[in-house]
Amino acid sequence: MAKQDYYDVLGISRDADTSAVKRAYRTLAMKHHPDRNPGDKKAEQAFKEATEAYEVLGDEKKRPTYDRYGHDAFRSNAGGGRQAGAGGFGDIFEDMFSEFADIMGSGRRGTQQRGTQHGADLRVDVDLSLEETFYGVEKSIEVTAPIACESCNGKGSSSGRGAQTCSECDGSGTFRSQQGFFTLEHTCRRCQGGGRIIADPCRRCNGSGQMRGRNRISVKIPRGADNGTRIRVSEKGGYKGAMGRKNGDLYIFVRTKIHPIFQRERNTIYCRLPVSIATAALGRAITLPSIDGGKVSLKIPAGSQSGDRFRLRGKGTYTLQSATRGDMIVALEVEIPRNLSESQRGCLENFEKEEKKSQNPESENFLARVKDFWARSKQSS
């Protein structure tokens, strides 16, 4: 049976560069690798053909010879060329295997080593008042987390020696075996891919080096922190355990309490100001509190309306990691009295009589639109 052209095997054109050859082979190797297709003879054959094609086309010396003479250029070696070629199959597969192991997750070794690099990261929510976020504050936080085992001092072993290098895999976490055409990598059964073992596990923590406990940590919350601000405290999370290299991190999430006067949006402070009809109509200067604990003066112009807003520049809160302050927005709400005394009622009735002489642009405009609406409704009917 005639051999298939190597370019067709890899699915590339004859002018494909070296990187394209490698990409094509990587895709086929991942697809047809025997570890992914156990017992599938077609996949095994496809993998062998792709590897053979890559060994030739990926070699700068072999490829020109193949382009000129085709398969005849390598028949004299009767298969020996794969062993004597540029790096041979072993080198090619070595280059691809690490990527293949990462994608398949076949190396429990890699997963376990990554998982034991550090302790668990922890999250703690901290409730702060608006004033605390304005000034910044130092908080003492109690964290329930894995801590070092008291019996073995976090070593995981009864003798205190801690984890030792696995003698079976010499610390690599894997061992390799040759099965004919393939070199296979297996997870070490003794250390389960970790590369280290604890020969005499601590009875209290069962060799983990950890136990549940509480830590009290002092954390500085910077001024300008807002609802949802995240603060990372390095290596103040869960204990690393017997196999880890460092403790986990602690993440502080800020939650802002409801304030009785102010509301915050980013670095802007909002304040709702109820005023009487007389204050809105006549105008008046009013003293208000500010978020920094001081006082601010606001002059309400005569004839102000409910919903009018006044901006007090630089009276908001700080922007995180900045000395810049936002503004304070005061929203006016004209309040209508619920219960009137006889004298108040008399004053308002007199005011109503005189009201036609004053200017009420909004109500006059509305009444004009109502009259126009009724007029059009009559015409259409």
ABEGO torsion letter per residue (X at the ends): XBBBBAAAAAGBBAABBAAAAAAAAAAAAAAABAAABBGBAAAAAAAAAAAAAAAAAABAAAAAAAAAAEAAAAAAAGGAAAAABBGEAAAAAAAAAAAAAAAAGABAAAAAAAAAABBBBBBBBBBBBAAAAAAEBBBBBBBBBBBBBAAAGGAGBAAGAEBBBBAAAGGAGBBBBBBEABBBBBBBAAAGGAGBBBABBBAAAGGAGBBBBBBBBBBBBBBGBBBGBBBBBBGABBBAEAABABBBBBBBBBBBBBBAABBBBEABBBBBBBBBAAAAAAEBBBBBBBAAGBBBBBBBBBGBBBGBBBBBBGABBBBBGBABBBBBBBBBBBBBBABBBAAAAAAAAAAAAAAAABBBAAAAAAAAAAAAAAAAAAAAX
